[in-house]
Amino acid sequence: MRFLKRLVVFLLIIFFVPGAYFLMRNYALKPLAVPLVSPGQPTGRPGIRFAIFSDVHSDTKNLKKAIEIVENNGIEMIIITGDLTTLGKKEELSSVKKLLDQSGLEYHVVPGNHDLWFGRQIKRDVFGEVFANQPTDFQKDNTKFILINNADDNKGIIDLMEVEKELENCPRIFCLVFLHEPLNHPYSKHIMGESDPAIASQAAFLINSFKQYQVKEVFAGHLHYASNYELDGLKTTLVGSLATERNTQAPRFLEVLSKEERKEVILE
């Protein structure tokens, strides 16, 4: 009997102790295998509430009104997706910049085709002289903002390799793109490269790159008609015009409040 008891104890030691050691080593002492936020997945909302204006066309009255609304709504930043002016003359651009500076809000702008028109005539970068040192990308918390000048039909856009460099970390964070001319549209032909096959091929390159690097949304203007759609695998939001003239809708702008929440503000 004593021999049997010793044999049972011996067998328990042989089989139980190594198993217990294995469990402790591989489970109890390891960090959690699943992080709270999985790599490559954006968190629930952009890190900043911001407004998007478009196609102001030197309508300073509506611009003032929109800035006042933005300030009252606690918005922290404005992005303008082009056509701040009618002809792109220096005094027009300076007038818009003065209002933006006086607001004290952070703002970023990309040019529209109207903003570049006068500069092309005199062969000067008038827009760049007034709005100097505008970044092509920047990051706020978990959101990356990428600003692209695609409004110059004579030169196309910035270097495509530079754009791809700006997109590199987009699979890991929440990336938004801002430009003036939409890259595609369900029925309108007024898109990037509408009259130039070479520029149209650049637009196609951008669409493929944005899909590849998992850009979450593209914001554009140009058409003076607010809408949103998904085409060629790319989600696009068109921001309505802020101007009263040449506008088929009431003047409006967009507030982005979270990853999913958008608020269209219509000026009365």
BAFI-3210 file (N, C-alpha, C; in Angstrom, 3 decimals, decimal comma, padded with zeros to 6 digits):
// residues 268
n [1|2|3|4|5|6|7|8|9|10|11|12|13|14|15|16|17|18|19|20|21|22|23|24|25|26|27|28|29|30|31|32|33|34|35|36|37|38|39|40|41|42|43|44|45|46|47|48|49|50|51|52|53|54|55|56|57|58|59|60|61|62|63|64|65|66|67|68|69|70|71|72|73|74|75|76|77|78|79|80|81|82|83|84|85|86|87|88|89|90|91|92|93|94|95|96|97|98|99|100|101|102|103|104|105|106|107|108|109|110|111|112|113|114|115|116|117|118|119|120|121|122|123|124|125|126|127|128|129|130|131|132|133|134|135|136|137|138|139|140|141|142|143|144|145|146|147|148|149|150|151|152|153|154|155|156|157|158|159|160|161|162|163|164|165|166|167|168|169|170|171|172|173|174|175|176|177|178|179|180|181|182|183|184|185|186|187|188|189|190|191|192|193|194|195|196|197|198|199|200|201|202|203|204|205|206|207|208|209|210|211|212|213|214|215|216|217|218|219|220|221|222|223|224|225|226|227|228|229|230|231|232|233|234|235|236|237|238|239|240|241|242|243|244|245|246|247|248|249|250|251|252|253|254|255|256|257|258|259|260|261|262|263|264|265|266|267|268]
n.u [000,836|001,908|003,819|002,252|001,080|003,328|004,018|001,859|002,153|004,623|004,011|002,172|003,827|005,544|003,805|002,111|003,546|005,337|003,292|001,905|003,906|004,233|001,752|001,824|004,015|003,324|000,895|000,088|002,258|002,612|002,031|-001,210|-002,560|-004,169|-004,319|-005,771|-006,518|-006,498|-003,639|-003,452|-006,134|-008,345|-009,186|-012,322|-013,040|-012,093|-009,312|-009,974|-012,425|-013,612|-014,179|-015,221|-014,838|-015,755|-015,297|-015,627|-015,394|-014,758|-016,835|-017,108|-018,919|-020,525|-018,458|-017,558|-019,858|-019,935|-017,547|-018,148|-020,246|-018,863|-017,057|-018,847|-019,823|-017,796|-015,806|-012,538|-010,810|-010,386|-010,692|-010,176|-011,316|-010,446|-010,914|-011,139|-011,345|-012,399|-010,859|-008,268|-006,537|-004,054|-005,042|-007,586|-007,064|-005,624|-007,568|-009,329|-007,547|-007,004|-009,425|-009,513|-007,198|-007,872|-009,810|-008,538|-008,593|-007,212|-006,262|-006,278|-005,508|-006,238|-005,534|-007,974|-009,082|-009,857|-008,390|-005,853|-005,846|-005,200|-002,500|-001,365|-001,603|000,229|002,439|003,292|003,420|000,985|-000,913|000,665|002,343|000,699|-000,594|001,589|003,856|002,065|001,192|001,509|000,690|-000,433|-000,765|-003,256|-003,691|-005,139|-005,611|-004,760|-004,210|-004,292|-003,354|-003,913|-002,887|-004,670|-005,648|-004,465|-004,582|-002,624|-000,289|-000,921|-000,674|000,998|004,129|003,734|005,045|005,699|003,188|002,498|004,379|003,379|001,170|001,975|001,714|-000,980|-002,526|-002,411|-003,443|-006,082|-006,875|-007,498|-008,259|-007,875|-008,820|-009,299|-010,665|-012,881|-011,956|-013,371|-016,761|-020,225|-021,816|-021,143|-018,912|-017,089|-014,439|-011,182|-008,826|-010,578|-010,276|-007,815|-005,971|-003,545|-003,523|-005,837|-004,973|-003,306|-005,196|-006,460|-004,331|-004,133|-006,603|-006,288|-004,075|-005,093|-006,995|-005,331|-003,760|-005,653|-007,165|-009,598|-011,569|-012,321|-012,369|-013,800|-014,431|-015,557|-017,764|-019,912|-022,049|-023,377|-022,768|-022,462|-020,717|-019,806|-017,430|-015,623|-014,464|-013,807|-014,517|-016,165|-016,771|-018,470|-018,202|-020,491|-020,903|-019,843|-020,538|-022,930|-023,580|-023,710|-024,569|-026,293|-027,485|-028,503|-026,128|-023,546|-021,708|-019,526|-019,434|-017,259|-017,650|-017,072|-015,759|-017,861|-019,864|-021,343|-022,153|-024,129|-024,127|-026,312|-026,435|-028,547]
n.v [-001,218|001,256|001,517|001,899|004,420|006,059|005,736|006,965|009,645|010,209|009,985|012,111|014,307|014,129|014,602|016,808|019,088|019,993|020,672|022,710|024,628|025,201|026,410|028,718|030,054|030,545|031,889|033,274|034,993|036,458|039,509|040,946|039,494|040,814|044,112|047,151|048,983|047,968|047,641|049,640|050,225|052,931|055,166|056,141|058,837|061,835|063,802|066,446|069,003|070,419|072,849|073,007|075,113|076,171|077,433|080,313|082,656|085,409|086,410|088,145|088,896|086,610|084,971|086,175|085,759|082,963|082,405|083,539|081,851|079,431|080,035|080,432|077,864|076,449|075,383|074,424|074,734|075,710|074,558|075,392|074,502|075,635|078,139|080,697|083,217|085,386|086,043|085,660|087,740|089,730|091,549|090,537|087,975|088,766|090,124|088,072|086,563|088,353|088,434|085,782|085,726|087,612|086,266|084,565|081,847|078,614|077,928|076,406|076,294|075,308|076,037|077,072|076,771|079,349|080,910|080,700|081,789|084,553|084,692|082,918|084,395|086,469|085,073|084,424|083,193|084,122|083,341|081,741|083,711|085,226|083,352|082,015|079,325|077,205|074,080|070,792|068,549|067,573|066,640|065,936|064,767|061,674|061,955|062,478|065,103|065,764|067,917|068,853|070,426|070,487|072,084|073,489|073,520|073,730|072,674|070,441|068,522|068,469|066,713|063,299|061,234|062,467|062,781|060,100|059,550|061,078|059,584|057,269|056,410|056,149|053,701|053,168|055,226|057,740|059,038|061,935|063,613|066,681|068,670|070,681|070,163|067,533|064,062|062,158|061,546|060,702|061,611|064,203|065,967|067,769|067,433|066,614|066,897|067,023|068,121|067,345|064,631|063,774|064,883|063,730|061,120|061,398|061,912|059,426|057,918|059,005|058,212|055,411|055,288|056,414|054,511|052,272|053,046|053,356|055,731|057,543|059,414|061,797|065,263|067,789|070,625|072,918|072,159|073,521|072,365|070,617|067,313|063,731|060,709|057,347|056,103|054,141|052,851|054,858|057,168|060,202|063,574|066,362|069,750|072,325|075,566|078,649|081,065|083,548|084,245|082,561|080,032|077,125|076,178|077,171|079,233|077,537|075,560|073,008|071,179|069,065|066,788|064,361|061,060|059,897|061,807|064,520|067,902|069,977|073,351|075,844|079,016|081,691]
n.w [000,000|000,896|-001,034|-003,329|-002,772|-002,825|-005,487|-006,814|-005,927|-007,089|-009,817|-010,084|-009,585|-011,788|-014,009|-013,378|-012,403|-014,568|-016,377|-015,025|-014,875|-017,605|-018,203|-016,570|-017,629|-020,278|-020,274|-017,825|-017,395|-019,686|-021,647|-022,501|-025,400|-027,225|-028,063|-026,669|-028,653|-031,846|-033,973|-036,905|-036,999|-036,932|-034,234|-032,702|-033,484|-035,270|-034,072|-033,722|-033,974|-036,912|-039,557|-042,986|-045,651|-048,951|-052,287|-052,035|-053,468|-053,159|-051,627|-049,127|-047,207|-046,651|-045,859|-043,487|-041,943|-041,839|-040,464|-037,981|-037,126|-036,914|-034,859|-032,725|-032,503|-031,386|-032,979|-033,980|-036,125|-039,570|-042,872|-046,214|-049,314|-051,802|-054,472|-053,204|-054,160|-056,925|-059,210|-058,410|-057,872|-056,169|-054,258|-053,788|-052,699|-050,455|-049,018|-048,228|-046,698|-044,629|-043,197|-042,273|-040,699|-038,738|-037,351|-035,612|-035,581|-036,299|-039,609|-042,885|-046,334|-049,711|-053,122|-055,593|-059,036|-059,819|-058,064|-059,047|-061,530|-062,271|-061,533|-063,361|-065,680|-065,377|-064,878|-062,234|-058,884|-057,340|-055,458|-053,753|-052,770|-051,129|-049,414|-047,899|-047,038|-046,555|-045,245|-046,719|-045,502|-042,241|-038,779|-036,374|-033,293|-033,637|-036,329|-039,690|-041,917|-045,281|-047,781|-051,063|-054,014|-056,759|-058,723|-060,759|-064,009|-065,890|-064,894|-063,501|-060,584|-057,350|-056,992|-057,650|-056,344|-053,976|-052,871|-052,411|-050,448|-048,359|-047,810|-046,589|-043,845|-043,594|-043,493|-040,797|-039,297|-039,073|-042,046|-043,968|-046,991|-048,759|-051,443|-054,436|-056,991|-057,684|-057,928|-059,277|-060,393|-060,188|-062,361|-063,314|-065,500|-064,705|-063,428|-062,084|-064,622|-066,776|-069,330|-070,162|-070,929|-069,772|-067,210|-066,289|-066,048|-063,870|-061,919|-061,842|-060,862|-058,296|-057,189|-057,105|-055,379|-053,024|-052,348|-051,997|-049,797|-047,898|-047,408|-045,672|-046,426|-048,970|-049,470|-051,436|-053,627|-055,971|-057,705|-056,749|-055,443|-052,896|-051,935|-051,426|-052,140|-053,108|-055,196|-057,503|-055,375|-053,615|-051,103|-051,286|-050,400|-051,410|-050,858|-050,388|-052,018|-050,552|-051,476|-052,603|-055,237|-058,438|-057,610|-057,177|-054,951|-051,621|-049,907|-048,095|-045,650|-044,247|-041,234|-039,518|-037,130|-035,934|-036,552|-038,011|-037,976|-039,607|-040,193|-041,996|-042,567|-043,305|-044,706|-043,961]
ca.u [000,000|002,796|004,467|001,288|000,957|004,534|003,961|000,879|002,782|005,680|003,390|001,613|004,947|006,053|002,869|001,434|004,454|005,681|002,111|001,645|004,961|003,913|000,624|002,265|004,960|002,741|-000,342|000,056|003,355|002,667|001,074|-002,395|-002,264|-004,982|-004,257|-007,060|-006,802|-005,713|-002,833|-004,063|-007,538|-008,500|-010,098|-013,681|-013,340|-010,914|-008,881|-010,305|-013,627|-013,196|-015,140|-014,704|-015,447|-015,323|-015,854|-016,044|-015,466|-014,662|-018,055|-016,612|-020,060|-020,842|-017,285|-017,629|-020,967|-019,541|-016,534|-018,844|-020,952|-017,841|-016,558|-019,911|-020,022|-016,638|-014,943|-011,158|-009,984|-011,077|-009,977|-010,889|-010,934|-010,250|-011,726|-011,371|-011,523|-012,992|-009,821|-006,961|-005,661|-003,440|-005,907|-008,673|-006,521|-005,245|-008,802|-009,784|-006,564|-007,161|-010,568|-009,115|-006,230|-008,578|-010,627|-007,714|-008,715|-006,264|-006,860|-005,427|-006,187|-005,686|-006,057|-008,881|-008,688|-010,018|-007,309|-004,604|-006,034|-004,443|-001,080|-000,926|-001,511|001,442|003,526|003,742|002,638|000,369|-001,523|001,740|002,877|-000,226|-000,735|002,904|004,171|000,948|001,675|000,803|000,093|-000,182|-001,487|-003,888|-004,025|-005,156|-006,079|-003,804|-004,827|-003,435|-003,871|-003,332|-003,233|-004,931|-006,489|-003,727|-004,698|-001,418|000,815|-001,378|-000,621|002,330|004,783|002,966|005,838|005,584|001,866|002,577|005,145|002,466|000,144|002,597|001,214|-002,447|-003,171|-002,329|-004,167|-007,280|-006,387|-008,459|-007,618|-008,590|-008,379|-010,366|-011,440|-013,104|-011,206|-014,373|-018,122|-021,165|-022,374|-020,556|-017,614|-016,225|-013,548|-009,768|-008,395|-011,695|-009,881|-006,404|-005,779|-002,379|-003,935|-006,817|-004,224|-002,849|-006,364|-006,620|-003,247|-004,499|-007,696|-005,709|-003,208|-005,937|-007,566|-004,259|-003,302|-006,818|-007,680|-010,978|-012,523|-011,786|-013,241|-013,519|-015,429|-015,532|-019,032|-020,933|-023,221|-023,013|-023,219|-021,445|-020,887|-018,673|-017,229|-014,295|-013,932|-013,336|-015,580|-015,943|-017,774|-018,354|-018,645|-021,215|-020,286|-020,170|-020,914|-024,331|-023,659|-023,317|-024,758|-027,619|-028,005|-028,251|-024,739|-023,405|-020,404|-019,629|-018,714|-016,920|-017,694|-016,481|-015,473|-019,077|-020,863|-021,167|-023,262|-024,138|-024,642|-026,835|-026,543|-029,856]
ca.v [000,000|002,420|001,599|002,484|005,849|006,732|005,728|007,995|010,963|010,333|010,255|013,473|015,254|014,061|015,137|018,049|020,228|020,591|021,305|023,973|025,561|025,606|027,350|029,974|030,721|030,947|032,652|034,208|035,943|037,196|040,600|040,618|039,307|041,734|045,459|047,830|049,496|047,137|048,401|049,795|050,591|054,262|055,296|056,489|060,158|062,658|064,438|067,859|069,412|071,441|073,236|073,066|076,081|076,010|078,307|081,574|083,608|086,787|086,809|088,371|088,975|085,248|084,433|086,689|085,087|081,567|082,411|083,811|080,624|078,464|080,430|080,182|076,420|075,840|074,726|074,815|074,883|075,825|074,200|075,896|073,670|076,345|079,240|081,739|084,482|085,335|086,063|085,343|088,909|089,798|092,255|089,613|086,953|089,421|090,447|086,829|086,196|089,275|087,961|084,549|086,081|088,319|085,322|083,904|080,399|077,933|077,664|075,887|076,499|074,853|076,933|076,615|077,250|080,807|081,518|080,606|082,340|085,787|084,380|082,310|085,434|087,276|084,117|084,540|082,430|085,126|082,629|081,359|084,912|085,651|082,240|081,362|078,295|076,303|072,690|069,829|067,572|067,778|065,655|066,348|063,559|060,447|062,278|063,120|065,947|065,866|068,978|068,694|071,415|069,838|073,027|074,136|072,671|073,831|071,911|069,257|068,593|068,288|065,469|062,131|060,475|063,167|062,440|058,739|059,627|061,605|058,573|056,035|055,932|056,185|052,462|053,041|056,308|058,210|059,996|062,679|064,364|067,882|069,235|071,516|069,481|066,108|063,140|061,456|061,951|059,780|062,082|065,453|065,882|068,827|066,778|066,806|066,354|066,909|068,528|066,991|063,211|063,571|065,201|062,699|059,933|061,698|061,714|057,978|057,491|059,398|057,346|054,108|055,449|056,634|053,208|051,402|053,480|053,354|057,053|057,359|060,287|062,918|066,430|068,656|071,658|073,131|071,967|074,394|071,562|069,700|065,927|062,740|059,489|056,428|055,718|053,539|052,463|056,044|057,972|061,623|064,546|067,668|070,822|073,345|076,889|079,650|082,294|083,730|084,239|081,354|078,928|076,520|075,906|078,233|079,180|076,577|074,961|071,716|070,951|067,666|066,710|063,092|060,173|059,650|062,881|065,708|068,845|070,988|074,615|076,646|080,425|082,250]
ca.w [000,000|000,949|-002,343|-004,279|-002,489|-003,325|-006,945|-007,222|-005,712|-008,086|-011,124|-010,043|-009,724|-013,161|-015,006|-012,991|-012,249|-015,874|-016,987|-014,337|-015,312|-018,978|-018,174|-015,987|-018,521|-021,555|-020,130|-016,711|-017,411|-020,950|-021,766|-023,277|-026,816|-028,018|-027,498|-026,560|-029,996|-032,751|-034,930|-038,223|-036,885|-036,359|-033,115|-033,108|-034,001|-035,486|-032,845|-033,696|-034,700|-037,867|-040,589|-044,347|-046,555|-050,338|-053,322|-051,411|-054,589|-052,655|-050,928|-047,770|-046,295|-046,205|-045,167|-042,111|-041,268|-041,583|-039,409|-036,712|-036,745|-036,521|-033,534|-031,743|-032,374|-030,746|-033,965|-033,714|-037,316|-040,853|-044,094|-047,387|-050,461|-053,059|-054,998|-052,215|-054,867|-058,256|-060,240|-057,855|-057,770|-054,855|-053,312|-053,430|-051,806|-049,201|-048,309|-047,585|-045,665|-043,505|-042,400|-041,600|-039,653|-037,662|-036,585|-034,607|-035,731|-037,185|-040,921|-043,951|-047,612|-050,984|-054,153|-056,629|-060,356|-059,856|-057,290|-059,804|-062,879|-062,496|-061,441|-064,631|-066,710|-065,182|-064,628|-060,847|-057,915|-056,482|-054,337|-052,837|-052,137|-050,068|-048,467|-047,893|-046,033|-046,266|-045,234|-047,557|-044,591|-040,828|-037,975|-035,120|-032,542|-034,448|-037,671|-040,590|-042,929|-046,471|-048,640|-052,398|-055,029|-058,052|-059,465|-061,842|-065,198|-066,711|-064,315|-062,787|-059,123|-056,806|-057,378|-057,215|-055,384|-052,706|-052,351|-051,866|-049,198|-047,339|-047,549|-046,101|-042,551|-043,574|-043,018|-039,340|-038,640|-039,763|-043,036|-044,762|-048,077|-049,154|-052,718|-055,001|-058,023|-057,391|-058,788|-060,081|-060,060|-060,836|-063,640|-063,789|-066,163|-064,171|-062,471|-062,386|-065,906|-067,715|-070,683|-070,387|-070,606|-068,901|-065,845|-065,932|-065,608|-062,515|-061,055|-061,680|-059,975|-056,937|-056,733|-056,755|-054,206|-051,846|-051,985|-051,521|-048,478|-047,008|-047,069|-045,218|-047,109|-049,748|-049,494|-052,582|-053,908|-057,411|-058,411|-056,150|-055,111|-051,820|-052,089|-051,085|-052,923|-053,147|-056,592|-057,702|-054,082|-052,906|-050,517|-051,554|-049,973|-052,054|-049,975|-051,132|-052,138|-049,544|-052,174|-052,986|-056,696|-059,175|-056,676|-057,358|-053,614|-050,653|-049,425|-047,000|-045,392|-043,572|-039,985|-039,248|-035,674|-035,524|-037,677|-038,776|-037,897|-040,414|-040,041|-043,045|-042,048|-044,408|-044,358|-044,298]
c.u [000,862|003,476|003,546|001,136|002,148|004,524|003,010|001,479|003,834|005,101|002,786|002,698|005,427|005,126|002,305|002,386|004,880|004,490|001,799|002,662|004,674|002,793|001,050|003,146|004,283|001,482|-000,228|001,113|003,446|001,709|-000,117|-002,066|-003,016|-004,924|-005,633|-007,490|-005,915|-004,893|-003,531|-005,518|-007,654|-009,408|-011,374|-013,889|-012,044|-010,567|-009,248|-011,599|-013,221|-014,298|-014,446|-015,522|-014,971|-015,983|-016,471|-016,253|-015,596|-015,950|-017,703|-017,750|-020,409|-019,677|-017,278|-018,702|-020,590|-018,506|-017,181|-019,580|-019,972|-017,316|-017,588|-020,140|-018,817|-015,747|-013,530|-010,345|-010,866|-010,146|-010,812|-010,388|-011,048|-011,308|-012,147|-011,772|-012,177|-011,933|-008,438|-006,001|-005,192|-004,343|-007,087|-008,203|-006,184|-006,465|-009,347|-008,841|-006,720|-008,310|-010,218|-008,139|-006,925|-009,396|-009,844|-007,789|-007,567|-006,961|-005,808|-006,207|-005,465|-006,273|-007,079|-008,443|-008,850|-008,881|-005,997|-004,676|-005,157|-002,937|-000,547|-000,748|-000,221|002,649|004,175|002,847|002,027|-000,262|-000,468|002,362|002,007|-000,346|000,559|002,972|002,965|001,448|000,879|000,229|000,441|-001,066|-002,019|-004,340|-004,008|-005,624|-004,985|-004,573|-003,839|-004,079|-003,146|-003,826|-003,418|-005,726|-005,779|-003,714|-003,474|-000,297|000,374|-001,276|000,815|002,859|004,060|003,728|005,776|004,233|001,891|003,357|004,253|001,425|000,678|001,999|-000,308|-003,114|-003,210|-003,079|-005,339|-006,874|-007,524|-007,701|-008,512|-007,983|-009,545|-011,251|-011,650|-012,357|-012,134|-015,752|-019,086|-021,690|-021,752|-019,195|-016,631|-015,370|-012,107|-009,405|-009,483|-011,301|-008,444|-006,187|-004,606|-002,746|-004,990|-006,112|-003,647|-003,994|-006,596|-005,558|-003,594|-005,599|-007,143|-004,843|-004,033|-006,591|-006,497|-003,841|-004,453|-007,192|-009,165|-011,970|-011,775|-012,817|-012,825|-014,624|-015,688|-016,898|-020,161|-022,210|-022,808|-023,594|-022,139|-021,756|-019,646|-018,573|-015,800|-013,639|-013,458|-014,527|-015,248|-017,103|-017,488|-018,968|-019,323|-020,514|-020,762|-020,704|-022,407|-024,500|-023,203|-023,454|-026,179|-028,264|-027,858|-026,808|-024,632|-021,955|-020,621|-018,844|-018,488|-016,745|-017,108|-016,224|-016,686|-019,988|-020,449|-022,384|-023,143|-024,815|-025,034|-027,004|-027,886|-029,693]
c.v [001,255|002,630|002,257|003,982|006,615|006,815|006,797|009,393|011,222|010,688|011,653|014,517|015,305|014,789|016,519|019,244|020,812|021,281|022,637|025,029|026,103|026,652|028,707|030,748|031,296|031,788|033,707|035,287|036,749|038,369|040,154|040,540|040,296|043,114|046,098|048,440|048,740|048,004|048,456|050,177|051,974|054,237|055,969|057,836|060,893|063,414|065,902|068,090|070,538|071,707|073,264|074,085|075,765|077,064|079,567|082,656|085,055|087,299|086,987|088,476|087,594|084,610|084,895|085,949|083,646|081,486|082,631|082,572|079,582|078,767|080,124|078,691|075,700|075,060|075,286|075,150|074,961|075,344|074,692|075,150|074,453|077,345|080,203|083,043|084,271|085,221|085,703|086,512|089,053|090,481|091,383|088,594|087,556|089,760|089,227|086,443|087,081|088,829|086,700|084,830|086,737|087,384|084,686|082,390|079,846|077,671|077,160|075,988|075,756|075,750|076,253|077,181|078,766|081,516|081,556|081,326|083,547|085,515|083,738|083,365|086,230|086,408|084,323|083,706|083,407|084,464|082,266|082,550|085,357|084,576|081,425|080,295|077,457|074,862|071,826|068,684|067,954|066,810|066,285|065,079|062,346|060,689|062,967|063,846|066,103|066,850|068,940|069,801|070,695|070,754|073,685|073,234|072,731|072,931|070,635|069,456|068,497|066,907|064,257|061,282|061,127|062,868|061,051|058,710|060,106|060,567|057,361|055,522|055,928|054,853|052,347|054,144|056,737|059,320|060,612|063,516|065,531|068,415|069,998|070,740|068,018|065,234|062,340|061,960|061,033|060,267|063,373|065,216|066,918|068,271|067,020|066,126|066,263|067,273|068,160|065,537|062,959|063,839|064,202|061,431|060,143|061,506|060,226|057,408|057,806|058,503|055,991|054,190|055,621|055,335|052,309|051,744|053,746|054,744|056,929|058,207|061,395|064,033|067,341|069,695|071,712|073,084|072,833|073,624|070,513|068,311|065,005|061,446|058,614|055,875|055,221|053,195|053,621|056,857|059,444|062,447|065,865|068,719|071,892|074,691|077,817|080,935|082,334|083,624|082,900|080,108|078,389|076,131|077,154|078,121|078,304|076,185|073,717|071,743|069,446|067,536|065,418|062,266|059,998|060,862|064,100|066,606|069,906|072,239|075,494|078,081|080,967|083,683]
c.w [000,000|-000,389|-003,368|-004,052|-003,038|-004,850|-007,466|-007,085|-006,769|-009,449|-011,180|-010,241|-011,167|-014,134|-014,637|-012,979|-013,587|-016,530|-016,355|-014,741|-016,705|-019,005|-017,631|-016,957|-019,738|-021,425|-019,021|-016,816|-018,698|-020,923|-022,592|-024,759|-027,695|-027,380|-027,461|-027,888|-030,956|-033,693|-036,278|-038,180|-036,260|-035,145|-033,586|-033,730|-034,315|-034,211|-032,755|-034,476|-035,655|-038,883|-041,939|-045,138|-047,969|-051,213|-052,724|-052,467|-054,123|-052,016|-049,446|-046,754|-045,752|-045,473|-043,712|-041,313|-040,902|-040,472|-038,050|-036,217|-036,219|-035,119|-032,450|-031,493|-031,769|-031,697|-033,849|-034,956|-038,561|-041,956|-045,268|-048,618|-051,776|-053,468|-053,905|-052,899|-056,221|-059,338|-059,714|-057,837|-056,325|-053,837|-052,881|-052,405|-050,442|-048,358|-047,566|-046,453|-044,432|-042,595|-041,621|-040,461|-038,463|-036,791|-035,444|-034,659|-036,566|-038,511|-041,895|-045,257|-048,725|-052,069|-055,049|-057,972|-060,487|-059,116|-058,062|-061,155|-063,131|-062,454|-062,707|-065,708|-066,592|-064,832|-063,251|-059,949|-056,909|-055,257|-053,297|-052,134|-050,962|-048,994|-048,470|-046,806|-045,622|-046,289|-046,206|-046,731|-043,157|-040,063|-036,708|-034,409|-033,474|-035,878|-038,471|-041,686|-044,084|-047,435|-049,985|-053,321|-056,362|-058,981|-060,640|-063,065|-066,098|-066,201|-063,621|-061,298|-058,652|-057,186|-056,792|-056,207|-054,007|-052,057|-051,725|-050,551|-048,058|-046,932|-046,776|-044,788|-042,463|-043,186|-041,501|-038,590|-039,525|-040,728|-043,841|-045,777|-048,472|-050,453|-053,334|-055,978|-057,650|-058,388|-059,698|-059,676|-060,792|-062,179|-064,159|-064,430|-065,627|-063,038|-062,903|-063,702|-066,946|-069,150|-071,012|-069,964|-069,659|-067,438|-065,367|-065,452|-064,211|-061,513|-060,801|-060,749|-058,524|-056,379|-056,284|-055,499|-052,938|-051,386|-051,373|-050,095|-047,511|-046,497|-046,754|-046,004|-047,838|-049,744|-050,645|-052,708|-055,402|-058,088|-057,863|-055,823|-054,084|-052,068|-051,561|-051,819|-052,752|-054,555|-056,759|-056,372|-053,228|-052,402|-050,682|-051,018|-050,674|-051,138|-050,810|-051,113|-051,025|-050,175|-052,481|-054,492|-057,273|-058,307|-056,844|-056,035|-052,753|-050,173|-048,184|-046,800|-044,547|-042,275|-039,820|-037,747|-035,129|-036,777|-038,582|-038,887|-038,708|-040,201|-041,126|-042,509|-043,230|-043,942|-044,810|-044,821]
res [m|r|f|l|k|r|l|v|v|f|l|l|i|i|f|f|v|p|g|a|y|f|l|m|r|n|y|a|l|k|p|l|a|v|p|l|v|s|p|g|q|p|t|g|r|p|g|i|r|f|a|i|f|s|d|v|h|s|d|t|k|n|l|k|k|a|i|e|i|v|e|n|n|g|i|e|m|i|i|i|t|g|d|l|t|t|l|g|k|k|e|e|l|s|s|v|k|k|l|l|d|q|s|g|l|e|y|h|v|v|p|g|n|h|d|l|w|f|g|r|q|i|k|r|d|v|f|g|e|v|f|a|n|q|p|t|d|f|q|k|d|n|t|k|f|i|l|i|n|n|a|d|d|n|k|g|i|i|d|l|m|e|v|e|k|e|l|e|n|c|p|r|i|f|c|l|v|f|l|h|e|p|l|n|h|p|y|s|k|h|i|m|g|e|s|d|p|a|i|a|s|q|a|a|f|l|i|n|s|f|k|q|y|q|v|k|e|v|f|a|g|h|l|h|y|a|s|n|y|e|l|d|g|l|k|t|t|l|v|g|s|l|a|t|e|r|n|t|q|a|p|r|f|l|e|v|l|s|k|e|e|r|k|e|v|i|l|e]
***
